[in-house]
Each structure stands twice: as C-alpha cells, then as structure tokens.
Amino acid sequence: MKRFSVAEKFYLLAGCLILLLFSFEPQTLLAQSALDFYNLGNKFFSEKEYDSAIVYYEKAVEMGANDADLFYNLGNAYFKSRKLGRAILNYRRALLISPRSKEIKYNLAFSRAFLRDDIKPVYSGFIYNVYSFVINFFSFRELLYIILLCSLFVTLFGVVLILKGRKIARKGLFMFLVLLVVFCSIYAMKFRDPWQRNLAVVVVPELQVRSAPDSSAELLFSIHEGTIVVTSEEREGWVRIKIQDGKEGWGNIESVEQVIPAKRKR
C-alpha cells in the first residue's frame, strides 16, 4: 500500500477542498416558512396560475429567502405574466447567486430579445470581454469562500514553515499567497464596478429621463421596461441613472429596482 509523503498529503488536501468549492453552487437554504411559500408558488406555477405564483414567491423573498431557484422561478412567472422588467430583474438576481447556470443565462437572453431599446455599450472589445468574464464567473459569495479558504491555507502553511521549516510549506505558502492576492483583486474589481453593485432594471413600461430631478426639467431621452441602468445619487423621489451607451440623467426612483436591494449592500 502506497504511503503518501507530507508534501503529497498537503497538495491532496488542498486539491480536494478546492474541487469541493468549485463543484458547489452556493445557495441559501430556505427557512421552513419561506419554503412553504416557495412550494405554494411552484404549485400555482404548475397550474399556470402565474399571478398567484408571483404572490407566494414574493412572500418567500420578503421573508429573507435568497435562493437562485426562487428568483429563477419568480422570473419565469413574471415573464409568463408579460411583465418583462420584473422577469429580467429576477433572472439577474438568480444569476447573481448562481453565475454559471446555463438555464438562467438562457432565459435571461431569451427575455432580452423582447426589449424595445437597442443600446450599444460604450465598452467592448477583447480586453473588456476578458474582464467581464472574470468578474462574472464567480458570485460575491463564492469569492468570499475562496478568499477564506486561501487565508486558511496561508495560515496553515505559515505555521508549518515556522515550526518545521519544511520546503513544502514554503512552496504552499507562496502558492496560496498568490491565489489570495488574485482572488482579493477580483473581489475588489467586482465590488467597485457599478455595473455589478449598483445595477438596476426599469420595471415600468416607459421611463422618461430628464436633465434634473424635476418633472419640468428637459427631457433627455426615454428608456423602456427591462433596460438595465446604473444608479447613483438619490434626491427626493428621483435617482440619477446611467445607461450602457454612457448617457445619464434623472428618473423617477419608483421606475427602477435594484438587482441587489439596498439592505443587502450594507
């Protein structure tokens, strides 16, 4: 029977933990009361009573449920009810939790085909596509788990290096320090990107965007249900928004809804 060396044991343990992390789609388990509402929503959805399904799915969300399947089903129910803005909003919330889900990506892309606005992004090209791929590959929660795991191994290898002075500990410490810096950088980029943290969706048929937070101010342009925007400052029922082609202005705060609700940003 083969006996593993200390080095092999360390690398085997590290490999197993990393594989376990990447094979896990982190989703918050629903509390029993929220689960009851979720199941009722599923029941009404299967009976094609989409408005009733929405009511119960939303009740589960109000109780603090933060689950990709819940938001995905809620998005489907809104889409079936022809509420495109809220469908896209909930697909994006689901994708925030489960960023590599093919089903969520497909339904989001399908629903975007019904958008009235054809806005050309100001940023494009190979470098931006690579940047977008990297920061969208992981959820915020996954990045925190990875950072925590790397920190654990840095501590472990650091202790072994101090106490035993083994060469394997020096290599392991260097490797996980590099990984820690890389994933901390990805998290920082994702956190600071307004299109990640301050993303919102238009949830009314039409949003008129004005030059100032006043209904009598100059009308700059109009956007429609389902269009994504970035929000910044708020002022007495108005919010400053920016669309993907770089245009900015002020819109009614009730006309857009944040993908990450304000209470979860704190």
C-alpha positions, -999 to +999 in steps of 0.1 A: +000+000+000+014+034-010+023+058+017+019+095+009+046+119+018+039+151+037+040+171+005+016+148-012-008+150+017-008+188+017-015+190-020-041+163-019-060+181+009-057+214-009-069+199-042-099+182-025-110+214-008-107+234-040-126+208-061-153+207-034-156+245-035-159+247-073-184+219-075-207+236-051-233+261-062-238+282-031-275+289-024-290+300+008-313+272+022-348+284+025-363+286+060-393+264+065-418+292+064-402+306+032-400+271+018-438+267+023-444+299+003-420+287-024-437+253-027-471+271-030-457+293-057-445+262-075-479+246-072-497+276-087-470+279-114-475+243-125-513+251-127-505+281-149-518+305-123-489+328-127-502+358-108-509+336-077-474+320-081-459+355-081-477+364-048-462+334-030-428+336-045-426+373-034-437+363+001-408+339+003-385+368-008-400+391+018-391+365+044-354+368+035-351+339+011-321+344-012-321+314-035-313+311-072-341+287-079-366+310-062-356+341-082-354+320-114-390+307-109-401+342-100-386+355-132-404+328-152-437+336-135-433+373-143-423+365-179-454+343-183-474+373-169-458+395-196-440+417-170-407+418-188-389+442-165-395+422-134-387+390-152-353+403-162-348+417-127-353+383-111-332+365-137-304+388-129-309+382-091-307+345-098-276+349-119-260+369-091-262+338-068-256+311-095-235+329-121-227+298-143-262+285-146-270+277-182-307+278-176-307+312-161-284+326-188-307+312-215-339+326-201-323+360-195-310+361-231-344+350-244-362+376-224-338+403-236-349+396-272-382+413-263-366+446-252-376+477-271-343+496-265-313+487-286-285+503-266-249+499-278-225+495-248-197+521-247-173+494-235-164+465-258-135+446-272-113+417-262-099+432-230-133+442-217-147+408-226-120+391-206-125+415-177-163+408-178-158+370-180-135+370-150-157+391-127-189+374-138-176+339-134-178+340-096-206+352-073-197+376-044-203+347-020-181+323-039-152+348-039-156+352-002-154+314+003-123+312-019-106+341-001-114+324+032-100+291+020-068+307+007-064+326+040-068+293+059-041+276+038-018+307+041-021+304+079-016+266+078+015+267+056+029+296+076+026+278+109+042+247+094+070+268+079+077+285+112+076+253+133+091+227+109+108+248+082+098+224+055+103+232+018+068+221+010+055+247+034+074+275+017+060+264-017+025+261-004+027+294+014+038+312-018+011+295-040-018+304-017-005+339-011-006+344-049-041+329-051-052+351-022-039+383-039-056+372-072-090+365-057-089+395-035-082+416-066-111+400-085-134+407-055-123+443-053-129+448-090-163+432-088-172+452-057-161+486-072-177+480-106-210+500-106-225+476-132-221+449-106-230+467-074-255+494-085-272+476-114-309+482-116-337+474-141-365+495-155-398+480-142-423+504-158-434+505-195-415+538-201-391+558-181-385+595-191-350+606-182-346+643-175-317+667-171-325+674-134-346+659-106-377+678-116-407+668-137-404+702-156-367+697-165-356+690-201-365+655-213-332+639-225-344+605-236-367+577-228-360+541-220-383+511-216-392+481-195-363+457-189-335+480-198-306+479-173-291+510-158-267+520-131-280+542-103-260+567-082-274+595-061-310+598-050-329+631-044-365+635-033-380+607-053-355+609-081-325+588-089-295+596-112-291+568-138-267+559-165-273+536-194-248+514-213-240+539-240-229+564-214-260+587-214-270+600-180-299+618-164-326+617-137-356+594-135-384+585-111-370+563-083-400+541-084-394+533-121-363+512-114-355+485-090-320+474-078-308+440-086-290+440-052-315+456-028-301+484-006-305+465+026-282+437+013-255+461+002-247+472+038 
